[in-house]
Amino acid sequence: MSGGKHADGRRGVTILGSTGSIGRNTVELIEARPDRYRVEALVANTNAGLLADQARRLGARMAVVADANSLPALKTLLDGSGIETAGGPDAVVAAAGLPADWVMAAIVGAAGLAPTIAAARRGATVALANKECLVCAGQLMMAEVARHGATLLPVDSEHSAIFQVYDFDQKDRIEKIILTASGGPFRRTPLEDMAAMTPEQAVAHPNWSMGAKISVDSATMMNKGLELIEAYHLFGLPEPKIDIVVHPQSVIHSAVAYVDGSVLAQMGSPDMRTPIAYALGWPKRIPAPAPKLDLAAIAQLTFEAPDPVRFPALRLARLALQTGGSAPTVLNAANEVAVQAFLDRRIRFLDIATVVERTLEAMANRSLDSIDDVLAEDQGARARASSVIAGMGM
């Protein structure tokens, strides 16, 4: 079978990053409709225990761990199940190449780039939860999607919201798109206190349940900077037409402003199962267990401009997008390294943006003409960021 539905009428799906937050929510939605979906492959990084459990519950054809050292444990856990197992980065890319019509791309970071492009090259419907694919290699990614007739469905709540109210047939009638941001856990923290914030405080997001890396990105607002770059590639609008507004309640997930003064917004409870369900059921809508929005109970929606002093990551992201070339790739790589160093308590919270800025300043900008170029630049930026961190001390 080359893709699409199986002989029994079920849609073939693959989940890249099934043990992460997005992946677990996707598994929950698929598990609720075994009559509708058949799982080709589940891919995780190192969590062989949860991966094996998911694979058995969903009757997956294959289970893959990116970390080859976790493969023996996975084999043992799935012994006698009839489920194929594999390990290592090449196996992850191979899993993305299996004949699934729909692929959830939820591997965090640049590691998700190669398998996501492999799925796009099959002409699959790719539910994109990995913003770094477009941040690191936006032009290349979008070119592959167009060349192979793939469908790209954004899963980030903000981009899903825009996608749902964006009139692609009247793109010239769009004045701007508005990305909303919760402001994270430190929106009201005095600037002088932010340097002392701990990893535990940074990952305690007020509205969303997310992984540690993404939660820290929300605390620095780098997540919104990355989403700015992602929106640029997804919707084809110039950088000045992409606004960012802090909306603490996280009810309006984003909006599109038109030339006639209309502003169309998508609203809902802050629950990732809603945008995942939208992508999973597209072009139709399917039920999701997210809490229903009660506007009367919420009573008030507020908005404010982001503080550029408190959140320098937004300035760095706009600068990287304006610079183009390899700058967004460097931005993303340096941020990943800096966030991990913060989580490991090797740098302070405010040092994250400093590491990113110094890495951007140190790396010469160049064009990226292939995925190999992107991956090489990514590795170079990681090395440079690590060097910057080594020179900082605590």
Legacy VTK file of the C-alpha trace (Angstrom):
# vtk DataFile Version 3.0
C-alpha trace
ASCII
DATASET POLYDATA
POINTS 394 float
0.000 0.000 0.000
1.359 3.457 -0.935
-0.588 5.483 1.625
-4.178 6.521 2.379
-6.656 4.163 3.945
-6.092 0.472 4.513
-8.268 -2.259 3.064
-10.358 -2.182 6.251
-11.085 1.530 5.732
-8.875 2.801 8.541
-6.449 5.652 7.994
-2.771 4.771 8.384
-0.945 6.966 10.900
2.581 7.321 12.260
3.560 9.295 15.367
7.081 10.707 15.471
7.647 11.541 19.129
4.875 9.425 20.635
6.112 9.572 24.241
6.290 13.367 24.433
3.420 15.647 25.436
2.019 16.056 21.896
2.581 12.382 21.143
0.758 11.185 24.261
-2.234 13.376 23.447
-2.243 12.046 19.882
-2.159 8.473 21.173
-5.132 9.249 23.415
-7.184 10.534 20.475
-6.274 7.590 18.235
-6.928 5.064 20.991
-10.459 6.443 21.316
-11.187 5.573 17.669
-9.629 2.181 16.835
-12.194 1.816 14.048
-10.828 4.886 12.300
-7.026 4.637 12.572
-4.323 2.007 12.116
-0.857 2.788 13.482
2.079 2.093 11.196
4.868 3.309 13.479
5.521 4.903 16.847
8.834 6.665 17.419
10.360 7.778 20.715
13.769 8.959 21.857
14.730 6.833 24.878
11.510 5.940 26.724
11.312 2.277 25.716
8.853 1.427 28.488
6.143 3.890 27.487
6.783 3.294 23.783
6.297 -0.466 24.178
3.099 0.101 26.147
1.743 2.444 23.471
2.704 0.063 20.665
0.870 -2.852 22.298
-2.228 -0.798 23.060
-2.464 0.610 19.551
-1.340 -2.535 17.738
1.440 -0.646 15.961
3.264 -2.304 13.106
6.632 -0.903 14.262
8.193 0.771 17.321
11.434 2.747 16.985
13.777 4.406 19.478
16.090 7.175 18.249
18.628 6.204 20.904
20.042 2.862 19.733
21.137 2.106 23.314
17.439 1.812 24.252
16.751 -0.785 21.558
17.606 -3.913 23.631
15.097 -2.871 26.291
12.465 -2.198 23.638
13.045 -5.599 22.035
12.634 -7.319 25.381
9.451 -5.430 26.205
7.880 -6.259 22.830
9.099 -9.841 22.612
6.357 -12.062 21.260
4.090 -9.170 20.253
4.817 -9.368 16.538
5.666 -5.652 16.542
8.837 -4.817 14.621
11.513 -2.848 16.482
14.431 -0.693 15.366
16.796 1.906 16.792
18.963 4.840 15.758
18.467 8.015 13.689
18.351 6.144 10.373
15.583 3.927 11.729
13.584 7.024 12.690
13.806 8.334 9.120
12.857 4.884 7.798
9.799 4.849 10.083
8.714 8.196 8.637
8.923 6.561 5.215
6.424 3.808 6.040
3.110 4.002 4.141
1.111 6.108 6.583
-1.217 8.690 5.074
-0.980 10.920 8.174
2.205 11.613 10.156
2.419 13.479 13.434
5.806 15.251 13.454
6.337 15.873 17.162
10.044 15.171 17.694
11.341 18.215 19.554
14.219 20.182 18.075
16.363 19.880 14.959
16.347 16.079 15.392
12.865 16.106 13.883
13.975 17.665 10.596
15.136 14.610 8.628
12.162 12.328 9.449
9.642 15.121 8.843
11.097 15.817 5.405
11.078 12.071 4.704
7.333 12.044 5.369
6.804 15.097 3.184
8.716 13.482 0.337
6.171 10.660 0.360
3.392 13.194 -0.187
1.936 12.439 3.243
-0.307 14.666 5.291
2.136 15.989 7.894
0.767 17.337 11.168
3.606 19.640 12.166
4.170 20.059 15.897
7.915 20.577 15.465
8.353 24.294 14.823
12.103 23.889 14.432
11.606 22.221 11.031
10.431 25.527 9.629
12.732 27.638 11.781
15.857 25.740 10.720
14.943 24.904 7.151
11.783 26.781 6.255
12.441 27.400 2.573
13.744 23.877 2.001
10.856 22.316 3.923
8.170 24.259 2.086
9.836 23.476 -1.261
9.750 19.737 -0.485
6.090 19.952 0.544
5.210 21.666 -2.741
7.390 19.410 -4.892
5.910 16.167 -3.574
2.307 17.284 -3.112
2.376 16.847 0.647
-0.102 18.560 2.952
1.264 20.500 5.919
-1.139 21.006 8.830
0.140 23.163 11.717
-0.419 21.719 15.198
0.925 24.554 17.335
-2.233 26.055 18.803
-1.377 29.483 17.371
-0.723 28.339 13.816
-3.657 25.947 13.876
-5.831 28.891 14.899
-4.546 31.029 12.034
-4.944 28.153 9.571
-8.595 27.806 10.558
-9.448 31.474 9.850
-6.945 32.290 7.079
-8.523 32.923 3.681
-5.868 31.501 1.367
-7.879 32.627 -1.675
-7.772 36.242 -0.509
-4.265 36.447 0.844
-3.875 39.947 -0.590
-6.829 41.041 1.591
-5.014 40.106 4.803
-3.596 43.030 6.738
-1.715 41.026 9.362
-1.778 37.937 11.510
-1.715 38.169 15.289
0.071 35.519 17.348
-1.108 35.443 20.939
1.172 34.524 23.835
0.367 33.696 27.432
3.417 35.597 28.650
4.582 32.518 30.546
5.168 32.200 34.292
7.367 35.328 34.604
5.096 37.883 32.916
4.798 39.895 36.139
8.075 38.878 37.824
10.289 41.911 38.561
13.162 41.945 36.094
15.720 42.029 38.898
14.298 38.743 40.231
14.274 36.864 36.931
17.977 35.988 37.042
17.329 33.814 40.109
14.442 31.845 38.590
14.950 28.073 38.803
14.182 25.381 36.207
11.265 24.250 38.380
9.759 27.727 38.279
10.376 28.099 34.541
8.582 24.881 33.579
5.513 25.698 35.709
3.433 27.159 32.881
0.242 28.865 34.086
-2.034 27.504 31.315
-0.485 24.739 29.226
0.940 21.316 30.048
4.113 20.985 27.979
7.564 19.399 28.036
10.446 21.064 29.889
12.164 22.561 26.825
9.002 24.091 25.384
7.978 25.371 28.815
11.294 27.185 29.236
10.871 28.629 25.732
7.500 29.965 26.864
9.093 31.522 29.945
11.672 33.350 27.789
9.096 33.899 24.999
11.547 32.341 22.557
8.687 30.014 21.678
6.844 33.024 20.255
9.969 34.077 18.383
10.228 30.622 16.830
6.502 30.734 16.029
7.021 34.082 14.304
9.520 32.452 11.937
7.269 29.431 11.496
4.295 31.652 10.619
6.386 33.482 8.043
6.952 30.223 6.155
3.485 28.734 6.691
1.469 31.746 5.615
3.793 33.642 3.303
3.402 37.066 4.903
6.366 39.419 5.413
7.758 39.764 8.927
6.244 43.237 9.610
2.761 41.758 9.065
3.158 39.266 11.920
2.259 40.744 15.298
2.671 39.264 18.773
0.275 40.128 21.599
0.343 38.841 25.174
-3.017 37.316 26.124
-2.694 35.742 29.608
-5.926 33.717 29.507
-4.831 31.719 26.407
-8.418 31.612 25.113
-7.898 33.400 21.804
-5.225 31.247 20.225
-4.445 33.679 17.382
-6.221 35.874 14.845
-6.155 37.200 11.292
-6.883 40.864 10.542
-8.359 41.760 7.151
-8.316 45.036 5.212
-12.018 45.694 5.880
-11.395 45.852 9.626
-12.597 42.334 10.364
-10.469 40.325 12.806
-11.198 36.603 12.755
-10.005 34.710 15.828
-10.085 31.057 16.834
-10.954 30.443 20.462
-10.999 27.470 22.785
-9.823 26.112 26.107
-6.026 25.865 26.395
-5.790 22.165 25.587
-3.509 20.760 22.882
-5.969 17.964 22.144
-8.077 20.488 20.205
-5.490 21.440 17.528
-4.271 17.830 17.394
-7.831 16.620 16.788
-8.296 19.284 14.117
-5.218 18.006 12.259
-6.085 14.337 12.829
-9.580 14.689 11.434
-8.846 17.258 8.700
-10.590 18.141 6.446
-13.442 17.113 8.770
-13.701 17.788 12.476
-13.713 14.996 15.029
-14.674 14.965 18.735
-11.973 15.782 21.296
-12.121 15.497 25.098
-10.881 19.055 25.716
-12.979 21.099 28.173
-15.606 23.204 26.418
-15.057 26.945 26.482
-17.301 28.821 28.917
-16.935 32.536 28.186
-19.228 33.567 31.024
-17.042 31.687 33.509
-13.890 33.273 32.109
-15.595 36.688 32.233
-12.606 38.714 31.039
-10.052 38.584 28.233
-7.034 40.893 28.441
-4.212 41.830 26.082
-0.931 43.695 26.310
2.159 44.304 24.237
5.159 42.095 25.077
7.915 43.756 27.101
11.024 43.891 24.874
13.343 44.342 27.860
11.896 41.411 29.793
11.776 39.215 26.674
14.829 39.943 24.455
14.273 36.609 22.669
11.568 38.269 20.559
14.031 40.853 19.254
16.571 38.141 18.468
14.001 36.087 16.556
12.887 39.052 14.454
16.518 39.902 13.757
17.240 36.322 12.657
14.212 36.322 10.334
15.176 39.671 8.848
18.781 38.495 8.352
17.693 35.247 6.721
20.146 32.646 5.474
21.539 30.569 8.314
20.568 33.005 11.102
17.292 31.251 12.084
19.112 27.901 12.187
21.762 29.377 14.471
19.078 30.998 16.639
17.315 27.673 17.158
20.456 25.617 17.791
21.904 28.110 20.258
18.581 28.285 22.093
18.348 24.495 22.415
21.847 24.347 23.889
21.205 27.285 26.223
17.884 25.908 27.472
19.469 22.556 28.252
22.306 24.298 30.089
19.721 26.182 32.150
17.810 22.981 32.927
21.150 21.444 33.978
21.764 24.508 36.214
24.922 25.492 34.335
23.631 28.949 33.427
20.999 31.302 34.847
17.632 32.044 33.310
18.560 35.416 31.818
21.731 33.896 30.365
19.658 31.939 27.820
19.074 34.975 25.600
22.655 36.129 26.116
24.005 32.799 24.834
21.749 33.001 21.777
22.758 36.596 20.984
26.489 35.942 21.372
26.231 32.847 19.177
24.402 34.788 16.470
27.078 37.471 16.588
29.892 34.921 16.363
28.550 32.879 13.426
28.967 34.182 9.874
25.702 34.192 7.948
25.523 31.978 4.880
22.998 30.435 2.534
21.661 26.951 3.224
21.014 25.083 -0.015
20.442 21.546 1.278
19.430 19.632 4.370
23.084 18.698 4.850
23.915 22.427 4.937
21.227 22.945 7.593
22.474 20.081 9.749
26.097 21.236 9.437
25.161 24.772 10.460
23.093 23.412 13.324
26.061 21.449 14.656
28.410 24.398 14.244
26.047 26.671 16.135
25.688 24.127 18.926
29.445 23.944 19.290
29.722 27.738 19.339
26.932 28.068 21.917
28.605 25.453 24.113
31.828 27.454 23.892
29.975 30.631 24.896
28.475 28.829 27.891
31.858 27.434 28.942
33.220 30.968 29.042
30.398 32.370 31.156
30.570 30.416 34.401
27.874 30.698 37.040
LINES 1 395
394 0 1 2 3 4 5 6 7 8 9 10 11 12 13 14 15 16 17 18 19 20 21 22 23 24 25 26 27 28 29 30 31 32 33 34 35 36 37 38 39 40 41 42 43 44 45 46 47 48 49 50 51 52 53 54 55 56 57 58 59 60 61 62 63 64 65 66 67 68 69 70 71 72 73 74 75 76 77 78 79 80 81 82 83 84 85 86 87 88 89 90 91 92 93 94 95 96 97 98 99 100 101 102 103 104 105 106 107 108 109 110 111 112 113 114 115 116 117 118 119 120 121 122 123 124 125 126 127 128 129 130 131 132 133 134 135 136 137 138 139 140 141 142 143 144 145 146 147 148 149 150 151 152 153 154 155 156 157 158 159 160 161 162 163 164 165 166 167 168 169 170 171 172 173 174 175 176 177 178 179 180 181 182 183 184 185 186 187 188 189 190 191 192 193 194 195 196 197 198 199 200 201 202 203 204 205 206 207 208 209 210 211 212 213 214 215 216 217 218 219 220 221 222 223 224 225 226 227 228 229 230 231 232 233 234 235 236 237 238 239 240 241 242 243 244 245 246 247 248 249 250 251 252 253 254 255 256 257 258 259 260 261 262 263 264 265 266 267 268 269 270 271 272 273 274 275 276 277 278 279 280 281 282 283 284 285 286 287 288 289 290 291 292 293 294 295 296 297 298 299 300 301 302 303 304 305 306 307 308 309 310 311 312 313 314 315 316 317 318 319 320 321 322 323 324 325 326 327 328 329 330 331 332 333 334 335 336 337 338 339 340 341 342 343 344 345 346 347 348 349 350 351 352 353 354 355 356 357 358 359 360 361 362 363 364 365 366 367 368 369 370 371 372 373 374 375 376 377 378 379 380 381 382 383 384 385 386 387 388 389 390 391 392 393
